[in-house]
Amino acid sequence: MAFWQLMVPSSPDTSEGLTNFLWEQGALGVVEEEGPAAPPRLRAFFPDSASSTALVSSTKSYVADLAALGFTPVPGDVEISPLLEEAWASAWQQSFPPRAVGQRLWVRPPWETEDAPGRVSVVIEPGRAFGTGHHGSTEGCLALLDRVVDEAPPPRALDIGIGTGILAVAAIKLGVGRVVGLDVDPDAVAAASVNAARNDCGDRIEVRMEGPESLRDAPPFPLVLANLLAHTHLALASQYRRLVAPGGALILGGILEHEASGVITALATVGFTLRETLVIEGWASILLEAKGA
């Protein structure tokens, strides 16, 4: 069996939209790639039953639509080429090598079986939901989580926008008692549930297909995680203040470096104090503390 490999130039503000678009076109996998000497791009894999002409045409049209809406124009052209089955499988798996994150975490896909001495393994299946530990945003959140729970892991945590479940699983592996994970995307809910079970955390991670507004009567959490986008953090600022217990920690990711100051200012107005900012590959993750009652 043969596959198509579609190369699409991207930028930080178009990557998420393009990724979702490629999944909607029937992609079997989408990988975000960026190197010191290479501009960012997405590499998507499609079955050979898909029309290569139609894929290129629709993707170019979508890129043009993003530019017309004011998103950063992306230099380069959309390209497509054939791959044999062995090449597709190898390309997909090589895009997700195991990696050390923070002081104690070892994030690996299920086809890699080696653990790292002195580190806690978090096994995540790459798929349609966001979060594999290979993106600067996810890595930053994991590193801040590692530091926050180092000495006194809280009994409860909330993960808003759980994605693959990587933050929730890491929290449990690092000693947090239980995690409630929320997401409005059914693909994310399914992926998080599978990954929780894969890591033997299924009985301690409660995954719900809901938004944070569903927790109006829940007691506040000592730790809240949210790896979303900057504009979503701004919209949820008052919800964060309600959901984080006084003195509790709030870890936010998915923020471009130049957007961090605006998010920090907005959270300060509702009662949060900045404790740390961590920037990885142009993405800022921030750790805030809720002021006392």
N, C-alpha and C positions, 0 to 999 in steps of 0.2 A: 504494500500500500504506500502511496506517495502522499505528501502533504505540501501545502503552500506555506512559505515563510514571508510574512508581510512586514516590511520595515517602515516605520512612521516617525519622522522627526517630531520632537515634543519640546515642551518647556514646563517649568514648575506649575504655571497656572492653567495649562491645557492638558496635562498628563492624566488627571483623574477623568475629565470628560472624554478624552480619547480612549482611555482604557475601557470605560463603560460602553462606549460606542462599539469597540471591537468585540467585546463580549456579546453585545446584542446582535452583531453580524454573524455569530456562530463560532467565535474563536474557541479553540481547544485549550489555549494557554496564552497569557500575555505577560511579557517580561519587560521591566523598565531597566534600561541600561544607560550608564553614564561613566565616562572616564576622564582623567586629567587632560587628555589630548583629543577627546572625542565629544561632540555635542550630545545632549541627551536624546534618546530615541526609545520607541517602543518596538518590541519584536513580538509579533503575534503569529500563531500557528493555526492553520485551517485545514480541514480535510480536502483532498483533491477533487471531491465532488462539487466544491464551491467554484463559482466562476471567477477566475483571476481578474478578468477585465472588469467585472462588476465590483469586486472588492476594491480595486485600485480607484475606480471612478467614484464610488460612494465615499471612500475615505478622503479623497481629495476634496470632494464637495463639502464634507463635514469640516475639514480643516479650514476651507475658505469661509464657511459659516462662522466658525469661531473667530477668525480674523475680523469679519464684518461686525461681530458683536463687541469688538474692542479688546479681545485677548491678544497677547503678545504674538506677532507674526513669527512663524517658525521657518528658518532657512532650511533648504534641502527639499528633496522630492520623495514621494511615496514610491517604494520599490517592492516588487514581489519576485520570488524565485522558488523553484521546486525543491523539496527535500524528500529523501527516502525515509522510511519508518525509523530505521536505526539512527539516522542523523537527527530526526526530530526528537526522539526520546533522549538522545545524548545532549542535544542543545537545551532542552527543557531542564533536565536534571543538573547540568553544569551551571545553570543560572542560579541555583539555590544551594551552594556549598554550605556545610556547617560553619558556624562562626561564633566566636566568643563575644559576649556582650556584657558590659559592666564588669563588676568584680567577680560575679558568681554564676553567670548564666552561660549556657551552651545551647544555641538554637540550631536545630538540624531537621531536615526533612525525613520522612519515614524510611526512605531507601538508604539512608546513611545510618549505620547501626553502632558506630563507635562513639562512646561517650568520652568526655574530657576529664581527666583526673582533677579533683578539687572543684568541679563545677556541676551545677544542676542542669540536667538536660530538659529542654522544652522541645517537643516534637510537633512540628507544624506541617501539614499538607498544603502546599501552595495551591490556590484555587481562585475562584471568582471573588471571594471576600478579601478585604484589604488587611495586610499584616503578616509579614514573613520574617521580620527582623532584618531584612536586607535594605530597607528604605531608611534614610536618615531620620525621618520622623518617628518610625517605630523604634528604631535603635535608641534614640534619645529618651523616649518614654520608658523603655526597659531599663536603661542605665539609671534614670532618676528613681524609678521604682525600687531598684536594687538598693540604692542608698537609703531611701525612706524607711524600708522595712528591715534594715540591717540589724538594728538593736532590739526593737520591740514591734514585731509584726502585729497589726491590728486584727481584731477578731472578725471584722466585716469590711468589705470593700464593694464599690459600685463601679462598673465599667460601662460607660455610655458610648454606644457605637462599637460593639464588641468585635465586629469583623471576624477574623479567623479564630478569635479567642486567645490570641497570643499573650496579651497583657493579663487576662484573667488567669490563664494557666500559669504564667510566670509568678503571679502574685501568690497562688496556692503553693507552688513549688518553693517559694521563698518564705513560707510560714504563715501567710494570711489564712484565717480560719475558713471563711466562706466568701464567695463573690456572687453578686447579682449582676448579670450582663444583659444589657438592653440593645436592641437594634430593630429598625423598621424594615430591613432588607431580609426577605426570607432566605436568600442564599447565605447571608452572614449567619443567621440563626442556625441553619443546618450545618455550616462549616464549623461554627464554634462548638456546637454540641458534639460533633464527631471528634474534633481535636481535644475536647475536654475528656471524652471517654478514652481516646488514644493515650492520654497522659495519666489515666487512672484518677481523674479529678471530677468525673461526671457527677458524683454524689455531693460535691462541694461547690459546684458552679451551677447556678440557676439561670438559664438563658430564657429570656422573654422577648417576644416580638412586640415591643412597645417602646414608646419614647419616655423621657424622664418625667413628663407631666403625669404619668400613671402612678408615680410614687408620692402623691400628695400627702398620704397619711403615714408614710414610712418614717421611722426615726432617722435622723441624719447619720451619715456614715463617717467614720474617722479617716477614710481614704476614698477619693473619687478619681477615676481615670477617664480621660476622654481624648482619643486620638482622632480628631475631626479636622475641619478646616476653620480658618480664622473667623470668617463671617458667621459660622455656626456657634463658635465660642461667644461671640458678641451677643448673639440672639439668646444664648442660654445663660448669660451672666447671672440673672436673678435666680434661675433654677439652681445653679451651682451653689449660690449662697444659702439656699434653703436645704440643699442636700448634703453639704459638708458640715460636719459637727464643729463647734467652736474649738479652735486649736488643731483641727484636722488638716490633712494635706490634700491638695488638688494638683494633679499632674495633667497638663494639656500638651498635645502634640498636633501635627498637621499645620504648623504655622510657618510661613516663609519668614526668613530672618528679618526682612524690612517691616513685616507686619507685627512683630513681637511687641514693640513698644505700645502700639494701639490696644492690643489685647490686655497687656499688663495694666495700662491706665484704666481701661473699662472695668477690669476686675477689682482694682483698687477702690473704685467708687462704690462698690457693693460690699466692701469689707474684707478684701484679701490683701495680704502682704507678700511681696515677692521674696522667695528664698534662694532661687537659683535659676539661671538660664543656661541651657546646653544647646550649642549649635553644631549640627553634623550635616555636611554636604548642603549647606544653604537652608536647612530646615531647623527651626527653633523649637525646642521642647522646654516648657517652663514649669517650675515647681512653686506653688503658692501655699500660704497658710491662712486659714480662716481665723479672723480675729475672734477673741473671746466674746461671750454674750454681753 
